[in-house]
Amino acid sequence: MDSKEIFSLIAGLIGGLALFLYGMNVMSGGLTKTAGGKLEVVLSKVTSHPIVAYLFGVGVTALVQSSSASTVMVVGLVNSGIMTLKEAVNIILGANLGTTFTAWLLSLNAISSDNFLINLLKPTSFTPFLALIGIVLYMFSKNDKKNNIGLILIGFSVLMFGMSMMSEAVYPLRSSEAFQTIIMTFSNPLIGFFVGVLFTMVIQSSAGTIGVMQALAASVSITYSVALPVVVGAEVGTCITAILSSLGANKNGKRTALMHLYFNVIKAVSFMILFYTIHSFVNFAFMSSQAGMVGIASIHTLINLVATPLMLPFSGLLVKMAYRTIPIDEKEREEQQDMQNITKLDERFLTNPPFALEQSRQVAMDMADFSREGLEKATSLIDEYNPEVADEVRRIEEKVDRYEDQLGTYLMQINNHHLAEKDSRTLSIILHCITDFERISDHALNIAQTARVMNEKNEKFSSKAKEELKTFSNAVKEIVDLSFQSFANQDLKLAQSVEPLEEVIDGINMEVKRRHVRRLRKGKCTIDMGFILSDLGTDFERIADHCSNIAVCILEVSEGMFDTHEYLEHLKAEKNKEFEIAVDLYERKYRLPAVKKGFDDEDDINPSFIEDHETIVNIMRAEDQDIIDEAVSSAEKKKEKFVDKAKDAVKEKVKDKSKVKVKDKTKKKKDK
């Protein structure tokens, strides 16, 4: 072969391999998007039974056309805490069998017949039409599902064209003795095995390695003695993808990748030792026969069909090996307990935005629950302070802060991907609401700190103030429940009932402050407790405001609006009958305890107030209207006398100023 032929061969082989891998990636991505996150959801729910998990692993891998993709998916689920190692190992075993489907799909290219109908089954016959249909669906359809189907068809077509390109590129090698000599060196079990391992590690696809072998088998004579060790080596080499994926994962994610590696190494080494030991005595005749595309697919399937079911009863051994390699420590236990839910935000899920978004929604609901828990613990401190509970409120607030940081970053990463309109709205709601969840947690911490100040000063609210605060806090708890439930269920009716309650809470806050001023005048409360009550009222009112933001966000996004303040103004300006009825019902439900008018008991009046304001006290106590009228008349006369004196004083000041001005003018004339 001259240099031009060698260049054409290398270029064709590399180009074909590139198209093959790209087509497989596009097809796998289209299949995953079509599932819309449902694969992972189901995957995480069917893992309790080993055989079901095994079969599901087979099915998922056959569907997404890549054991690497399904294993990386499992690494992500284990890393996020959705799946345990014991559950994951059975899916990994199934994935190894499921990946053999790709080789059988590629072997359809081996179909050869003079019959037109049978020849149509050959992928190279129908892929041009699939490619055309895929392009039309992808470019001209506005439906996401049809776009994904288009991607699947395009990916499959590109994969098959790459396969054909590799077969055509290596066809001239059919008559090359030098190539045959090189290829025969692969019949050495160790050489063939390590070639399969290294090549698969480079391209990160066992299906790619087997595809290249099938392409060679379609054009060049490949015996079973050459194909078998390369195929077995590819089984080990494919583990590199999961290992690389696990580098940024937690310890459980790394353990999952190790289980995949351990199984494939045990399977490959056991098979090589057992098979070649027997072969040395029996000398299998088929080893010198030409393998062909179907033969290579058969090898791949038989190895996994035998090995994976045999390993299934001993899957626990793989888990123990993973734990022995990466032992669990106390710090890891604490971290797992503290951040059990936030680990659902695994970056591996970003390749499947709908599922990543669903994970984000679940984490946001967990975040909301923590905020609510912090608020409930904080309000309990007002009546009875407990340092341990106060410390728990602080820890919850810190946890919610971490949730907001990581969830916000994760949502922005999801937003960089193409999303369906419904998913885009969901993302917008989550992104807006997590800020309010975090602020509610901040106010809960403020309440706990206020309770701590009361405890340090040994201050207590009066019985009436306690009753009012209880009513106030109950209203706040209900608005939190309403807004959080409307977020979790995307319930528009619940969201509509939040704003009327928020308006009632504003009124409660004003009334509580007014009543405190009245008690302050009566000497029943102190200035310090007034500040504390004001702080609590402000925190309660702000919590209600954030609940209003959550509900309004859900309502406005559902109506296609994205300006919360504008929507609120519009809502309040357009108050309808239902809104007013809801306000009236909430006012009745959260009516503050009745207050006494006037002074009914001697104990109601502070003694110092009686001394300084005897006339007012007598008026408030008097039942005789004449006495009251006389007191008021006397007060009016005193007021008139005071006004007259004030007027005289002003006149005197005016006269004094005018005299000063005259003296100044006279002085100026003399100076001149």
Protein Blocks (a to p, Z undefined) as FASTA:
>chain_A
ZZklmmmmmmmmmmmmmmmmmmmmmmmmmmmmmnnommmmmmmmmmmpmklmmmmmmmmm
mmnopaklmmmmmmmmmmnopacfklmmmmmmmmmmmmmmmmmmmmmmmpccfbfklmmm
pmklmmmmmmmmmmmmmmmpcbfklmmmmmmmmmmmmmmmmmmmmmmmmmmmmmmmklmm
mmmmmmpmklmmmmmmmmmmmnopaklmmmmmmmmmmmmccdfklmmmmmmmmmmmmmmm
mmmmmmmmcfklmmmmmmmmmmmmmmmmmmmmmmmmmmmmnopaklmpcfbjmlmmmmmm
mmmmmmmmmmmmmmmmmmmmmmmmmccdfklmmmmmmmmmmmmmcfklmmmmmlmmmmmm
mmmmmmmmmmmmmmmmmmmmmmmccfklmmmmmmmmmmmmmmmmmmmmmmmmmmmpccdf
klmmmmmmmmmmmmmmmmmmmmmmmmmmmmmmmmmnopacdfklmmmmmmmmmmmmmmmm
mmmmmmmnopaklmmmmmmmmmmmmmmmmmmmmmmmmmmmnopacfklmmmmmmmmmmmm
mmmmmmmmmmmmmmmmmnopabfklmmmmmmmmocfklmmmmmmmmmmmgccdddehjfb
fklpcfklmmmmmmlmmmmmpmbfklmmmmmmmmmmmmmmmmmmmmmmmmmmmmmmmmmm
mmmmmmmmmmZZ
